[in-house]
Every structure is written in C-alpha cells, then in structure tokens.
Amino acid sequence: MKYLQAQMSQLVKSDRELQQKLKQLMKEHDLGKAHALKALYHAEVADSGKHMEAYKELDGLHSN
C-alpha cells in the first residue's frame, strides 16, 4: 500500500478521531501538516493499522 497525501487528507477529514490525532501530532512535535499526515499514516494505517481498511476503500475510489 502506498502513501498518498491527498488520500490521507481525505481519510482524516472523514474521521474525527484522526483529526484530533493530527492536531495533537502537529502541536506536540511541531510538525507541519504534510509531515504530520505522513506520521499519522504510518501510525494508524500502514502495517494493518486501525484505519487501513478505510484507506484501502479510498484507494479504490481514487484508482477508478
């Protein structure tokens, strides 16, 4: 599975929990949004993460 910033942004917009985690990452680690999104991807999506299936569903939408 490949990281796509636009796809990750869309996933975050659709999930309040991910929105909060993104804001927390940005604040705690002084990260810009792009870097925080990538960190969130690796923490919550990649390697069978909690939100992997939702990300895969978006991937199917983007590849059509």
C-alpha positions as CSV (number, residue, x, y, z in Angstrom):
1,M,0.0,0.0,0.0
2,K,1.3,3.4,-1.0
3,Y,1.1,6.7,0.9
4,L,-0.8,9.4,-0.9
5,Q,-1.1,12.7,0.8
6,A,-4.4,13.6,-0.8
7,Q,-5.9,10.3,0.1
8,M,-4.7,10.6,3.7
9,S,-6.1,14.1,3.9
10,Q,-9.5,12.8,2.8
11,L,-9.4,10.0,5.4
12,V,-8.6,12.5,8.1
13,K,-11.4,14.8,7.1
14,S,-13.9,11.9,7.4
15,D,-12.8,10.8,10.8
16,R,-13.0,13.0,13.9
17,E,-10.5,10.8,15.9
18,L,-7.9,11.2,13.2
19,Q,-8.5,14.9,13.0
20,Q,-7.7,15.1,16.8
21,K,-4.6,12.9,16.5
22,L,-3.4,15.0,13.6
23,K,-3.7,18.3,15.5
24,Q,-2.0,16.6,18.5
25,L,0.9,15.4,16.4
26,M,1.3,18.8,14.9
27,K,1.3,20.6,18.3
28,E,3.4,18.1,20.3
29,H,6.1,17.6,17.7
30,D,6.0,21.0,16.0
31,L,5.3,19.4,12.6
32,G,3.7,20.9,9.5
33,K,0.6,19.3,8.2
34,A,2.3,17.3,5.4
35,H,4.8,15.6,7.8
36,A,2.1,15.0,10.5
37,L,-0.2,13.3,7.9
38,K,2.7,11.0,6.9
39,A,3.4,10.2,10.5
40,L,-0.3,9.5,11.1
41,Y,-0.4,7.3,8.1
42,H,2.4,5.1,9.5
43,A,0.9,5.1,13.0
44,E,-2.8,4.4,12.1
45,V,-2.9,3.0,8.5
46,A,0.3,1.2,7.4
47,D,1.1,-2.4,8.6
48,S,-2.5,-3.4,9.4
49,G,-3.3,-0.3,11.3
50,K,-6.7,0.6,12.7
51,H,-7.7,2.7,9.7
52,M,-6.2,0.5,6.9
53,E,-9.5,-0.7,5.5
54,A,-10.9,2.8,5.3
55,Y,-7.7,3.9,3.5
56,K,-7.9,1.0,1.1
57,E,-11.5,1.9,0.3
58,L,-10.4,5.4,-0.6
59,D,-7.6,3.9,-2.8
60,G,-10.3,2.0,-4.7
61,L,-12.2,5.3,-5.3
62,H,-9.1,7.1,-6.5
63,S,-7.9,4.4,-8.9
64,N,-11.2,4.4,-10.8
